[in-house]
Amino acid sequence: MTDPTKPPRRFYKAVSIEAAENGFCVRLDGLGARTPAGKLLAAPTDALARLLAAEWDTQAQQIVMASMPATRLAFTALDRIGDARAAVCEEIAGYAGSDVLCYFAEAPKSLEERQIQAWGPVLDWAQEALSLRFIRTVGVKHVAQPVETLARAAHLAGELDDFGLAGLAAATALFGSAVLAFAVQRDKLSGALALDLSRLDEIYQAERWGVDAEAAVRAQGMLAEAVMLESWFRALAA
């Protein structure tokens, strides 16, 4: 009897890509790979299909989905985003309503100054390039953002196709910031830099008090996801 807790064995030898009407399909021994909902695993660009194919090709004796973040995100784009676009756009707008970049530290002064220097230009870019105007505050007390800003964030998200929207939603949740997600999506920031900006307080504390081993492992996992998301957006734009 098959153990459902174990990853499935790799059942294919060759991974390839084939152009089709619905995009560029990932094929395993000539047969189309499929999502959990049974859809063909197809990407809108050749570059993104190659990113997905590389994950399938690097699997060893077993298929470990945890090591295939781009494939999992493609499953989300194909199986879930289409029926939930409005809700996903509103979720991204919700993050904009409490964007991490808008909450500057009360103390110490050196942290606040670092945040102003690092976050200020990104918020300025969001206003100039995206027409997203944010209210900045000091401390953790919630400050309501302009209704127009939230509507604009939802609108910008809605302009993306399902793959772009899936990536933007994942980036927004990872960074706790719609601004940083848009910045990576639009090639303003690298994924790694966006992650560092989202973790500025944590990085500052680690510099002062030392690195917690558990936090370091978590940060490495987040970095891998951030780098993948950057690759995802660049492949979509290729």
C-alpha positions, 0 to 999 in steps of 0.5 A: 500500500502506498504511504500517502505521507511520502512524496511520490516517486519521480515517474518521468525521465525527460522534461520538455516545453511545448508551445500550445494555444494556451501558452507554453506547456511543461511536458513529462516524457512528452505528456502534459504535466497537470495541476491538482485540478487537472489543468495543463501546466502551461505558462504564458511565456517561454521563460516562465515555462522554463522556470517551471520545467527546471523545478521538475527536472531537478527532482531526484527520486521523489517529487518534493513539492516544497522544493518547487515554489514556482510550480506551486505558484503556477498551480495557484494561478491556474486553479484558483486565481481566475475565480477569485480575482476580485477577492485577491485584489481586495486582499492586496489593497488590504495590505496597502491599508496597513503597509509596513513601510508606513510605520516608522519606529518611535525609538531608537532614533538610529532605527527611525533614521535608517527607515526614513532613508530606506523606505522614504524613496520607495514610498516616493516612487510609489506616489510618483510612478503608481499614484499611490499616496500613503500617510506615514506615521510613527509608532504602531497605532493604525492609521487609515490610508486614503480610500483612493490609495486602496482603490488604486492598489486594487485597480493596479493589481486587477490589471495583471493577468492571473500569473502576475496577480498570483505573484503579486499576492504572494509577494504582498503577503511575504513582505507585508507590503503592497508597495514592496510587492509592486516594486519587485513586480515592476523591476524597481527592487530585487526580491532580496532587497525588498525582503531586507526592507520589509525586515529592517527592524528585525535586521537592526535588532539582530545587528545589536543583539545577535542572530537568533538561529530559528529566525535565521532559518526562517529568514533563509526560507523567506529569501528563497521565496523572494528570489523566486518571486523576482525570477517569476516576474522577470520571466513573465515580462520576458 
